[in-house]
Amino acid sequence: MILHPIPYGKQTITAEDIKAVTDALTSQFITQGPKIDEFENDFAKYIGVKYAVAVSNGTAALHLAALALNVKPGSKVITTSITFAASANCVLYAGGEIFFVDIDPETFTIDIKKVRQLLDSHPKGTFSGIIPVDLAGYPVNTEEFRKLADEYNLWILEDACHAPGGYFIDSKGKKIKCGDGQYCDAAIFSFHPVKHIATGEGGMITTNSKEIYDRLIMLRTHGITKNPDLLIENHGSWYYEMQELGYNYRLTDIQAALGISQLKRADAGLIRRREIAEKYDRIFANNPNIITPKIIDGKNTSHAYHLYIVRVNNRIGLYDFLRNLQIYVQVHYIPVHIMPYYKNLGWKNGDLPIAENYYEHCMSLPIFPALTDEEQDFVIEKILEFYQ
């Protein structure tokens, strides 16, 4: 019997993490210092991308990426409704319009066939871009989306918040890591405490485009530059110019120091997440009340398992039963298109039937590197007990 709470996700903070933060606090810089560059360089190397830009959170990353991709009033962008609201909101922040598309019934990610149907139903040039989401850590096949995007002259912004370390093998046999920019124009990550890498709050934008990178750097800091090559005038070494309307979306050196330390354990965390998922898969495999996550072409797809999402019968009953035992399962996600704000924009129940059916049954079980075998066994025992 486990007597303490078991959350669906949780950060792990080690003595090394604490030392890294303490060292940053006692250094000369606690913000806008050398740890930012170090974290960006380390993260870019880990993902396998040319450029990484650290920002204050994942939503800020989405907002700046949308601006750098020239989302503006009149821009129409496609995304999934099964995601956190920020994946859609970022387009509205920039004055654009969101079009939701239904999900694949097996992977729960955006259905490329439905995207094509939407594109085919409008004149070419109607849409500007696509924001696919690596839901729960399942890597979207961005190679296939790139082919479609090129056909319709669209950019791709990959929401990889759930998927650092996830990858798929493309048609050429090459490993494509989530966020590596091989097929996407840009990608974003989150460092919220329940994510793979925790900095408290924080985010990262990755890209292989120097043009996008330069724009992000300026937008992150009020649209201000001190770069002599970019200045319109130059009054001296102190001089800077605000050249466009930007934002204060900077990360601190304190957070970056924690991120650098956490990144060193990222692969070990992935291994543990996959062990936990494999055990859930094995034990729930033949239970008629539980549908476990399905990986299409498992030999060529590597799930990052930020979340372990099952679909269950009597979801409300199981949810209440487990939470009364301090097993804090969660629901990811309420479809964005049926949120009151988006309903006021014209979306309604019935628009995306697969997403809405998924929502009626989905539940995220505890999965995080520090979850013990005893804790997982208790979760499994109680789920099986509920369905006896």
C-alpha positions in Angstrom: 0.0 0.0 0.0 1.4 3.4 -1.0 0.4 6.1 1.4 1.9 9.2 -0.4 0.6 10.9 -3.5 1.6 9.7 -6.9 1.4 12.5 -9.5 1.1 11.9 -13.3 4.4 13.7 -13.8 7.1 15.3 -11.6 10.5 16.9 -11.8 13.6 15.2 -10.4 16.1 17.6 -8.7 19.4 16.2 -7.8 22.3 17.5 -5.7 24.1 18.3 -9.0 21.1 20.4 -10.1 21.1 22.4 -6.8 24.9 23.0 -7.1 24.5 24.2 -10.7 21.8 26.7 -9.6 23.8 27.8 -6.5 26.9 28.4 -8.7 24.8 30.5 -11.0 23.4 32.5 -8.1 26.9 33.3 -6.8 28.4 34.1 -10.2 28.6 37.6 -11.7 25.5 37.1 -13.8 22.1 35.8 -12.8 20.4 36.8 -16.1 21.6 37.5 -19.7 24.9 35.9 -18.9 27.0 33.1 -20.3 24.8 30.3 -19.1 22.2 31.2 -21.7 24.6 30.6 -24.6 25.9 27.4 -22.9 22.3 26.0 -22.5 21.4 26.9 -26.1 24.5 25.3 -27.5 24.2 22.2 -25.4 20.5 21.8 -26.3 21.2 22.4 -30.1 23.8 19.7 -29.9 21.5 17.3 -28.2 18.6 17.8 -30.7 21.0 17.9 -33.7 20.1 21.4 -35.0 22.1 24.5 -35.9 20.4 27.1 -33.7 18.5 27.1 -30.4 17.0 30.2 -28.7 16.1 30.0 -25.0 13.0 31.9 -23.9 10.9 32.3 -20.8 8.4 29.4 -21.4 7.0 27.2 -24.1 4.1 29.6 -24.9 6.6 32.4 -25.5 8.5 30.0 -27.8 5.4 29.4 -29.8 4.6 33.2 -30.0 8.0 34.2 -31.1 8.2 31.3 -33.6 4.9 32.3 -35.1 6.1 35.9 -35.5 9.4 34.8 -37.0 7.4 32.8 -39.5 5.6 36.0 -40.4 2.2 35.1 -39.0 0.1 38.3 -39.2 -3.5 39.4 -39.6 -5.0 37.4 -42.4 -2.7 34.4 -41.9 -4.5 31.1 -41.7 -2.7 28.3 -39.9 -3.7 24.6 -39.3 -3.2 22.7 -36.1 -4.7 19.9 -33.9 -7.3 20.4 -31.2 -5.8 17.8 -29.0 -3.0 19.9 -27.5 -2.5 22.5 -24.9 -4.2 25.8 -25.9 -1.0 27.6 -26.5 -0.4 25.6 -29.7 -3.4 27.5 -31.2 -3.3 30.7 -29.2 0.2 31.7 -30.6 -1.4 32.2 -34.0 -4.1 34.5 -32.5 -1.5 36.5 -30.6 0.0 37.4 -33.9 -3.4 38.3 -35.4 -3.8 35.1 -37.5 -6.6 32.6 -37.7 -6.6 29.0 -36.5 -8.1 26.0 -38.4 -8.4 22.8 -36.4 -8.1 19.5 -38.0 -9.1 16.1 -36.6 -6.7 13.5 -35.2 -5.5 10.1 -36.3 -7.5 7.6 -34.3 -4.4 5.5 -33.5 -1.6 8.0 -32.8 -3.9 10.9 -31.6 -1.7 13.3 -33.6 -2.9 15.5 -36.4 -4.3 13.5 -39.3 -2.3 14.4 -42.4 -5.2 13.1 -44.6 -7.6 15.5 -43.0 -5.0 18.3 -43.5 -4.8 17.5 -47.2 -8.6 17.5 -47.4 -8.8 21.0 -45.8 -6.1 22.3 -48.1 -7.8 20.8 -51.2 -11.1 22.4 -50.2 -9.6 26.0 -50.4 -7.7 27.8 -53.2 -4.0 27.5 -53.0 -2.4 30.3 -51.0 -5.2 30.3 -48.5 -3.1 28.9 -45.7 0.3 29.9 -44.4 1.5 27.1 -42.2 0.9 24.0 -40.1 1.7 23.4 -36.4 1.8 19.6 -35.9 2.2 18.5 -32.2 4.2 15.5 -31.0 1.4 14.6 -28.6 2.6 12.7 -25.4 6.0 12.3 -27.1 4.9 10.5 -30.3 7.0 11.9 -33.1 4.9 13.2 -36.0 6.3 12.1 -39.4 7.4 15.5 -40.5 8.9 14.1 -43.7 5.3 13.4 -44.9 4.2 16.9 -43.8 7.1 18.5 -45.6 6.0 17.0 -48.9 2.5 18.3 -48.3 3.8 21.7 -47.1 6.0 22.1 -50.2 3.1 21.3 -52.4 1.1 24.2 -50.9 3.9 26.5 -50.0 3.5 26.2 -46.3 5.9 26.5 -43.4 5.9 23.9 -40.6 6.3 24.8 -36.9 6.7 21.6 -34.9 5.4 21.7 -31.3 7.9 19.2 -29.8 7.2 20.2 -26.1 6.5 16.6 -25.3 9.2 15.0 -27.3 12.9 15.8 -26.8 14.7 12.6 -27.6 11.9 11.2 -29.7 12.6 10.3 -33.3 11.5 8.5 -36.4 13.4 6.9 -39.3 12.6 8.6 -42.6 12.3 7.1 -46.1 16.1 7.4 -46.6 16.9 5.5 -43.4 17.9 8.7 -41.5 17.1 9.3 -37.9 15.0 12.4 -37.6 14.9 13.7 -34.1 11.9 15.8 -32.9 12.8 19.4 -33.4 16.0 18.9 -35.4 14.7 21.0 -38.3 15.4 18.5 -41.1 11.8 18.8 -42.3 10.4 21.7 -40.2 11.2 25.4 -40.4 11.3 25.7 -36.6 10.3 23.7 -33.5 9.6 24.6 -29.9 10.2 22.9 -26.5 9.0 23.5 -23.0 10.9 23.1 -19.7 7.9 23.1 -17.4 8.6 20.9 -14.3 6.6 17.9 -15.6 8.6 17.8 -18.9 11.8 15.8 -19.7 14.0 18.8 -18.8 12.8 21.1 -16.0 13.9 24.7 -15.4 10.8 25.8 -13.4 9.5 27.7 -16.4 11.4 27.9 -19.7 11.3 27.2 -23.4 13.4 26.8 -26.5 13.0 27.4 -30.2 15.2 25.4 -32.6 15.8 26.0 -36.3 18.3 25.5 -39.1 17.5 28.9 -40.6 19.9 31.8 -39.9 17.2 34.2 -40.9 14.7 32.8 -38.5 17.3 32.6 -35.7 18.3 36.3 -36.1 14.7 37.4 -36.0 14.1 35.4 -32.8 17.1 36.9 -31.1 15.8 40.4 -31.7 12.1 39.6 -30.9 13.2 37.9 -27.6 14.5 41.3 -26.3 12.0 44.0 -27.1 13.1 44.1 -30.8 16.3 45.7 -29.7 19.8 45.1 -31.2 23.3 46.3 -30.4 24.8 44.5 -33.4 26.9 47.2 -35.3 26.1 45.5 -38.6 22.4 46.0 -38.1 22.3 49.5 -36.7 20.7 52.3 -38.8 22.8 54.8 -36.8 25.7 54.4 -34.4 26.3 56.9 -31.6 29.0 54.9 -29.9 29.7 51.6 -28.1 26.7 52.1 -25.7 24.2 52.6 -28.6 21.3 50.3 -29.3 18.2 50.5 -31.4 14.7 49.2 -31.1 13.9 48.2 -34.7 10.6 46.4 -34.2 8.1 45.7 -31.5 9.5 42.8 -29.5 9.0 41.2 -26.1 10.8 40.5 -22.9 10.8 36.7 -23.2 14.3 36.0 -21.9 15.4 33.1 -19.7 17.6 33.7 -16.6 21.1 32.2 -16.1 19.7 30.5 -13.0 17.2 28.6 -15.1 19.7 27.9 -17.8 22.1 26.5 -15.2 19.4 24.1 -14.1 18.6 23.2 -17.7 22.2 22.4 -18.5 22.4 20.1 -15.5 19.1 18.4 -16.3 20.1 17.9 -19.9 23.0 15.7 -18.8 20.4 13.2 -17.6 18.0 13.5 -20.5 18.9 10.1 -22.1 18.7 8.3 -18.8 15.3 9.8 -18.2 14.1 8.6 -21.6 15.3 5.1 -20.9 13.3 5.0 -17.6 10.2 6.5 -19.2 10.3 3.7 -21.9 10.7 1.0 -19.2 7.6 2.3 -17.4 5.6 2.5 -20.6 6.7 -1.1 -21.6 5.4 -2.4 -18.3 2.0 -0.7 -18.7 1.8 -2.0 -22.3 2.5 -5.5 -21.2 0.1 -5.7 -18.3 -2.8 -3.9 -19.9 -2.3 -5.5 -23.3 -5.4 -7.7 -23.3 -7.7 -5.8 -20.9 -10.9 -5.0 -22.7 -11.4 -1.8 -20.6 -8.0 -0.3 -21.5 -6.6 0.7 -24.8 -2.8 1.4 -24.6 -1.0 3.8 -26.8 -0.2 2.4 -30.3 3.0 3.0 -32.1 2.8 2.7 -35.8 5.9 1.0 -37.3 7.6 0.5 -33.9 10.9 -0.3 -35.6 11.1 3.1 -37.1 9.4 5.3 -34.4 10.8 6.1 -31.0 8.3 7.5 -28.5 9.5 10.0 -25.9 6.7 9.3 -23.4 6.2 12.6 -21.8 2.7 11.2 -21.2 1.4 7.7 -21.1 -2.2 8.1 -22.4 -4.7 5.3 -22.3 -8.3 5.2 -23.4 -10.6 3.7 -20.8 -14.2 2.7 -20.2 -16.0 4.6 -17.4 -13.3 7.3 -17.4 -15.0 9.5 -14.7 -15.4 6.5 -12.4 -11.8 5.4 -12.7 -10.5 8.9 -12.4 -12.3 9.5 -9.2 -11.4 6.1 -7.8 -7.7 6.6 -8.4 -7.6 10.2 -7.2 -9.3 9.1 -3.9 -6.3 6.9 -3.5 -3.9 9.8 -4.2 -3.1 8.5 -7.6 -3.3 11.8 -9.5 -4.0 10.7 -13.0 -4.8 13.5 -15.5 -6.7 14.2 -18.7 -4.8 15.4 -21.7 -6.4 17.2 -23.4 -9.8 18.9 -23.5 -10.1 19.7 -27.2 -9.2 23.3 -27.7 -12.0 23.9 -30.3 -14.7 23.3 -27.7 -13.2 25.8 -25.2 -15.6 28.7 -24.7 -13.3 31.2 -26.3 -12.9 29.1 -29.5 -16.7 28.4 -29.5 -17.1 32.2 -29.6 -15.0 32.1 -32.8 -17.4 29.7 -34.4 -16.2 26.2 -33.5 -18.7 23.8 -32.0 -19.1 20.3 -30.6 -19.3 17.8 -33.5 -16.8 19.6 -35.7 -14.0 17.1 -34.9 -15.7 13.8 -33.9 -12.5 11.7 -33.5 -10.9 14.2 -31.2 -14.1 14.6 -29.2 -14.4 10.8 -28.9 -10.8 10.5 -27.8 -11.4 13.1 -25.1 -14.3 11.1 -23.7 -12.0 8.2 -22.9 -8.4 9.5 -22.5 -6.4 9.4 -19.3 -2.7 10.0 -18.5 -1.2 7.5 -16.1 1.8 8.3 -13.9 5.1 8.3 -15.8 8.3 10.1 -14.8 11.9 8.9 -14.2 11.6 8.9 -10.4 8.5 6.7 -10.4 9.5 3.6 -8.5 8.5 0.1 -9.4 6.5 -0.1 -6.2 4.6 3.0 -7.1 3.8 1.8 -10.6 2.8 -1.6 -9.3 0.3 0.1 -6.9 -1.1 2.2 -9.8 -1.5 -1.0 -11.9 -3.0 -2.9 -9.1 -5.7 -0.3 -8.4 -6.6 0.1 -12.0 -7.1 -3.7 -12.4 -9.0 -3.7 -9.1 -11.4 -1.1 -10.4 -12.3 -3.2 -13.5 -12.8 -6.5 -11.6 
